[in-house]
Amino acid sequence: VLCLCWLTLIPTLLVLGTSIDHTRYSEGKRQFELMQKQSEMPRYGQCWVNAMATIHAGCKRLSDDTQTRLSLAYLNCFLELQGRSSYSCSDKDEVKDCVKDMREADLSSFTTFFTHTQNICYFLQAQVWHEHTENTITRLSDSSSQVAEQLENSHELQRNMLLSQSQSLENQERLMNQTKSTQEQREVIMDLFDQLSKLQTTILGEVSTFYSLCFYVLSIIVCYLLTSTPRTAGTAFMTVRIYSDANF
């Protein structure tokens, strides 16, 4: 938006700057400064102060009637400065009635002052436009600075958000790695338990076989001892069979 404002304002400044009538501007400035200087005179200054106030107010709504009154105010101060009688003209009076009895000698001065008031108003309007333009440029410059600062803050905020997102992704990746590691550890533990279970089964089977073997050997020894005497030798086969039937 600010860029569009600048793009719109700059051509306007260039056009208005080049369209100023420097001759009228310079002449109006000279006459206005002369009026300001005369307004500082202790004896006749008030007339020029009033004339300047009238010009300032009249230039804002310049018309033929207004410009005639401005010229008449300018002329009256000039006549007062020379010690000559002036022309009274209130706001209620018709301006044509105020100048209809003007002396021939004063008509030439009145015409000159009419041109002066045009140039003075041109100068004052150019000054108003210049001040307005400077204020506009100042406001745009301030707004541009604020927007630049806001953009910088937004950039900083985006950078912080990207940093936070990056840290979040790193944490998620770390968590996934930890989960994967935990799963691998669980598989290792389960495999270890499976191996231990198989080992336990193997050990129990080996122990059972060993005890069985010892039992059979002991049984054979007992049977042998029981049938080793001549008296019981005839019952050896029957004793072994009975023992076998009892245990198998």
PyMOL commands that set and color helices and strands:
alter all, ss='L'
color gray80, all
select helices_A, chain A and resi 2-19+22-39+45-61+64-81+95-99+104-226+233-247
alter helices_A, ss='H'
color red, helices_A
deselect
rebuild
show_as cartoon
